[in-house]
Amino acid sequence: MTLSRLRFHLTRSSGNRKTGPIPVTTSSRATCSPSCPFLLNGCYADGGGPLRLHWEKVTTGERGVSFAVNKDQDEAERLEDWSRWVD
């Protein structure tokens, strides 16, 4: 899988109780390492519920953007945050 075929989705403020209201990125299923001990064996994202539905949509391309666009969005957000501290 090449990086250009992967998808990423930025959630600016997570509604997940475990993470709290922080920015989180969801990436395509193909980013999972084949050596991960949780792959098909208790993976949090694969367990069902809203995260599983969201993850599948990112994986199929229904949601999210390419790595290059995600990188640009991250950089723009950092600049926006930085600009709040500059006169």
TORPA-4810 file (N, C-alpha, C, O; in nm, 3 decimals):
<nodes>
NODE_1_0.085_-0.117_0.000_0.000_0.000_0.000_0.090_0.124_0.000_0.177_0.138_0.086_M
NODE_2_0.068_0.211_-0.096_0.147_0.335_-0.101_0.079_0.443_-0.019_-0.042_0.442_0.001_T
NODE_3_0.160_0.536_0.029_0.110_0.644_0.113_0.001_0.724_0.042_-0.093_0.771_0.107_L
NODE_4_0.012_0.739_-0.088_-0.086_0.819_-0.162_-0.224_0.754_-0.164_-0.324_0.821_-0.189_S
NODE_5_-0.231_0.624_-0.137_-0.361_0.555_-0.139_-0.428_0.548_-0.002_-0.544_0.508_0.009_R
NODE_6_-0.355_0.587_0.101_-0.411_0.586_0.236_-0.496_0.709_0.259_-0.478_0.812_0.195_L
NODE_7_-0.590_0.698_0.353_-0.679_0.808_0.386_-0.665_0.841_0.534_-0.637_0.755_0.617_R
NODE_8_-0.685_0.969_0.565_-0.674_1.019_0.702_-0.789_1.116_0.728_-0.826_1.194_0.641_F
NODE_9_-0.843_1.111_0.848_-0.952_1.201_0.886_-0.915_1.269_1.017_-0.885_1.204_1.117_H
NODE_10_-0.919_1.402_1.016_-0.891_1.480_1.135_-1.021_1.519_1.202_-1.109_1.578_1.140_L
NODE_11_-1.034_1.485_1.329_-1.145_1.531_1.412_-1.087_1.634_1.506_-1.003_1.602_1.589_T
NODE_12_-1.130_1.758_1.493_-1.069_1.867_1.569_-1.093_1.856_1.720_-1.009_1.896_1.800_R
NODE_13_-1.208_1.803_1.758_-1.238_1.785_1.900_-1.313_1.654_1.916_-1.431_1.645_1.883_S
NODE_14_-1.245_1.554_1.967_-1.303_1.421_1.979_-1.419_1.419_2.079_-1.416_1.487_2.181_S
NODE_15_-1.519_1.340_2.046_-1.630_1.317_2.138_-1.609_1.189_2.218_-1.697_1.148_2.294_G
NODE_16_-1.493_1.127_2.202_-1.461_1.002_2.270_-1.431_1.029_2.417_-1.347_1.112_2.449_N
NODE_17_-1.499_0.959_2.505_-1.478_0.978_2.649_-1.337_0.939_2.693_-1.285_0.996_2.789_R
NODE_18_-1.276_0.844_2.624_-1.142_0.800_2.664_-1.035_0.904_2.632_-0.942_0.923_2.710_K
NODE_19_-1.048_0.970_2.518_-0.947_1.070_2.482_-0.982_1.208_2.535_-0.893_1.289_2.561_T
NODE_20_-1.110_1.236_2.551_-1.152_1.371_2.587_-1.155_1.459_2.463_-1.132_1.410_2.353_G
NODE_21_-1.184_1.587_2.480_-1.203_1.676_2.365_-1.071_1.727_2.306_-1.040_1.846_2.314_P
NODE_22_-0.993_1.636_2.247_-0.866_1.672_2.184_-0.873_1.638_2.035_-0.958_1.559_1.994_I
NODE_23_-0.785_1.696_1.953_-0.781_1.657_1.812_-0.731_1.513_1.799_-0.635_1.474_1.866_P
NODE_24_-0.795_1.436_1.713_-0.751_1.299_1.686_-0.754_1.274_1.535_-0.835_1.333_1.463_V
NODE_25_-0.666_1.186_1.489_-0.662_1.148_1.348_-0.696_1.000_1.337_-0.643_0.918_1.411_T
NODE_26_-0.783_0.968_1.245_-0.817_0.829_1.214_-0.755_0.798_1.078_-0.770_0.876_0.983_T
NODE_27_-0.686_0.686_1.069_-0.621_0.649_0.943_-0.679_0.519_0.888_-0.742_0.442_0.960_S
NODE_28_-0.656_0.497_0.760_-0.703_0.376_0.693_-0.659_0.249_0.765_-0.556_0.246_0.832_S
NODE_29_-0.738_0.146_0.750_-0.706_0.015_0.808_-0.568_-0.034_0.764_-0.500_-0.103_0.840_R
NODE_30_-0.527_0.000_0.644_-0.399_-0.047_0.590_-0.280_0.006_0.667_-0.168_-0.042_0.647_A
NODE_31_-0.299_0.105_0.754_-0.188_0.155_0.835_-0.158_0.064_0.953_-0.056_0.081_1.019_T
NODE_32_-0.244_-0.031_0.980_-0.222_-0.125_1.091_-0.109_-0.221_1.056_-0.104_-0.276_0.946_C
NODE_33_-0.020_-0.240_1.150_0.092_-0.331_1.129_0.045_-0.476_1.133_-0.033_-0.513_1.221_S
NODE_34_0.091_-0.558_1.040_0.054_-0.700_1.043_0.107_-0.770_1.168_0.058_-0.878_1.204_P
NODE_35_0.205_-0.711_1.235_0.260_-0.773_1.356_0.192_-0.724_1.484_0.231_-0.764_1.594_S
NODE_36_0.091_-0.639_1.470_0.022_-0.589_1.589_-0.048_-0.705_1.661_-0.122_-0.782_1.598_C
NODE_37_-0.026_-0.719_1.791_-0.088_-0.829_1.865_-0.240_-0.816_1.876_-0.308_-0.913_1.910_P
NODE_38_-0.293_-0.697_1.849_-0.438_-0.676_1.858_-0.510_-0.693_1.724_-0.633_-0.693_1.720_F
NODE_39_-0.434_-0.707_1.616_-0.495_-0.724_1.485_-0.582_-0.849_1.484_-0.532_-0.960_1.504_L
NODE_40_-0.710_-0.831_1.462_-0.809_-0.939_1.464_-0.814_-1.010_1.600_-0.860_-1.124_1.610_L
NODE_41_-0.767_-0.940_1.704_-0.762_-1.001_1.836_-0.781_-0.895_1.946_-0.698_-0.883_2.036_N
NODE_42_-0.889_-0.819_1.936_-0.917_-0.720_2.038_-0.883_-0.577_1.999_-0.873_-0.491_2.087_G
NODE_43_-0.866_-0.551_1.871_-0.837_-0.415_1.825_-0.953_-0.322_1.864_-1.069_-0.352_1.838_C
NODE_44_-0.919_-0.210_1.927_-1.020_-0.115_1.974_-1.105_-0.062_1.858_-1.228_-0.057_1.868_Y
NODE_45_-1.040_-0.024_1.747_-1.114_0.032_1.633_-1.196_-0.073_1.560_-1.293_-0.040_1.493_A
NODE_46_-1.159_-0.197_1.573_-1.228_-0.305_1.502_-1.339_-0.367_1.586_-1.407_-0.460_1.541_D
NODE_47_-1.358_-0.316_1.706_-1.451_-0.378_1.799_-1.598_-0.350_1.778_-1.682_-0.412_1.843_G
NODE_48_-1.631_-0.258_1.691_-1.771_-0.225_1.670_-1.802_-0.087_1.722_-1.715_-0.018_1.775_G
NODE_49_-1.925_-0.046_1.706_-1.968_0.084_1.754_-1.932_0.197_1.659_-1.891_0.172_1.545_G
NODE_50_-1.947_0.320_1.706_-1.925_0.438_1.620_-1.785_0.447_1.562_-1.769_0.486_1.446_P
NODE_51_-1.681_0.412_1.639_-1.545_0.420_1.586_-1.526_0.323_1.470_-1.464_0.359_1.370_L
NODE_52_-1.579_0.204_1.482_-1.567_0.105_1.374_-1.634_0.157_1.247_-1.578_0.143_1.138_R
NODE_53_-1.753_0.216_1.260_-1.823_0.270_1.144_-1.744_0.384_1.080_-1.732_0.392_0.958_L
NODE_54_-1.690_0.471_1.163_-1.609_0.582_1.113_-1.483_0.530_1.045_-1.447_0.575_0.936_H
NODE_55_-1.415_0.435_1.108_-1.292_0.376_1.054_-1.316_0.314_0.917_-1.235_0.331_0.826_W
NODE_56_-1.426_0.244_0.902_-1.459_0.183_0.773_-1.479_0.289_0.666_-1.437_0.271_0.551_E
NODE_57_-1.544_0.400_0.702_-1.567_0.507_0.604_-1.436_0.575_0.565_-1.420_0.615_0.450_K
NODE_58_-1.345_0.588_0.658_-1.213_0.643_0.625_-1.139_0.544_0.534_-1.078_0.585_0.435_V
NODE_59_-1.145_0.417_0.566_-1.076_0.313_0.488_-1.128_0.306_0.345_-1.049_0.289_0.252_T
NODE_60_-1.259_0.319_0.326_-1.316_0.310_0.192_-1.307_0.441_0.114_-1.337_0.444_-0.005_T
NODE_61_-1.265_0.549_0.181_-1.253_0.677_0.113_-1.377_0.763_0.119_-1.380_0.872_0.063_G
NODE_62_-1.480_0.714_0.187_-1.603_0.793_0.201_-1.578_0.917_0.287_-1.643_1.020_0.270_E
NODE_63_-1.483_0.905_0.379_-1.440_1.017_0.464_-1.289_1.028_0.456_-1.220_0.934_0.418_R
NODE_64_-1.240_1.143_0.493_-1.096_1.162_0.502_-1.035_1.216_0.375_-1.103_1.237_0.274_G
NODE_65_-0.906_1.237_0.382_-0.829_1.295_0.272_-0.697_1.219_0.259_-0.664_1.136_0.343_V
NODE_66_-0.624_1.251_0.153_-0.494_1.189_0.132_-0.394_1.239_0.235_-0.421_1.336_0.306_S
NODE_67_-0.280_1.173_0.243_-0.177_1.214_0.338_-0.131_1.357_0.312_-0.115_1.435_0.406_F
NODE_68_-0.110_1.392_0.185_-0.062_1.526_0.151_-0.160_1.633_0.197_-0.119_1.735_0.253_A
NODE_69_-0.288_1.611_0.177_-0.389_1.709_0.219_-0.395_1.713_0.371_-0.404_1.821_0.429_V
NODE_70_-0.390_1.597_0.436_-0.393_1.591_0.583_-0.273_1.667_0.640_-0.287_1.742_0.737_N
NODE_71_-0.156_1.648_0.581_-0.034_1.716_0.625_-0.053_1.867_0.612_-0.018_1.942_0.704_K
NODE_72_-0.108_1.912_0.500_-0.133_2.055_0.480_-0.233_2.109_0.581_-0.216_2.220_0.632_D
NODE_73_-0.336_2.032_0.612_-0.435_2.075_0.711_-0.371_2.087_0.849_-0.398_2.182_0.922_Q
NODE_74_-0.286_1.990_0.884_-0.217_1.994_1.013_-0.128_2.117_1.022_-0.125_2.185_1.125_D
NODE_75_-0.054_2.145_0.914_0.035_2.261_0.914_-0.045_2.391_0.925_-0.006_2.482_0.998_E
NODE_76_-0.156_2.399_0.853_-0.240_2.519_0.859_-0.296_2.538_0.999_-0.304_2.651_1.049_A
NODE_77_-0.336_2.430_1.062_-0.390_2.440_1.198_-0.282_2.485_1.296_-0.309_2.566_1.385_E
NODE_78_-0.160_2.434_1.282_-0.051_2.477_1.370_-0.022_2.626_1.351_0.000_2.698_1.448_R
NODE_79_-0.023_2.672_1.225_0.000_2.814_1.199_-0.112_2.898_1.258_-0.087_3.006_1.312_L
NODE_80_-0.235_2.849_1.248_-0.349_2.921_1.305_-0.334_2.932_1.456_-0.357_3.038_1.513_E
NODE_81_-0.295_2.822_1.521_-0.274_2.824_1.666_-0.160_2.920_1.703_-0.171_2.995_1.800_D
NODE_82_-0.051_2.915_1.625_0.064_2.999_1.652_0.027_3.147_1.636_0.071_3.231_1.714_W
NODE_83_-0.054_3.178_1.535_-0.087_3.318_1.506_-0.169_3.381_1.619_-0.174_3.503_1.631_S
NODE_84_-0.233_3.301_1.701_-0.309_3.355_1.813_-0.219_3.417_1.919_-0.263_3.501_1.997_R
NODE_85_-0.092_3.376_1.920_0.002_3.425_2.021_0.089_3.540_1.971_0.166_3.599_2.047_W
NODE_86_0.076_3.571_1.843_0.158_3.678_1.784_0.072_3.802_1.765_-0.043_3.793_1.721_V
NODE_87_0.128_3.918_1.798_0.053_4.044_1.780_0.032_4.075_1.635_-0.029_4.177_1.602_D
</nodes>
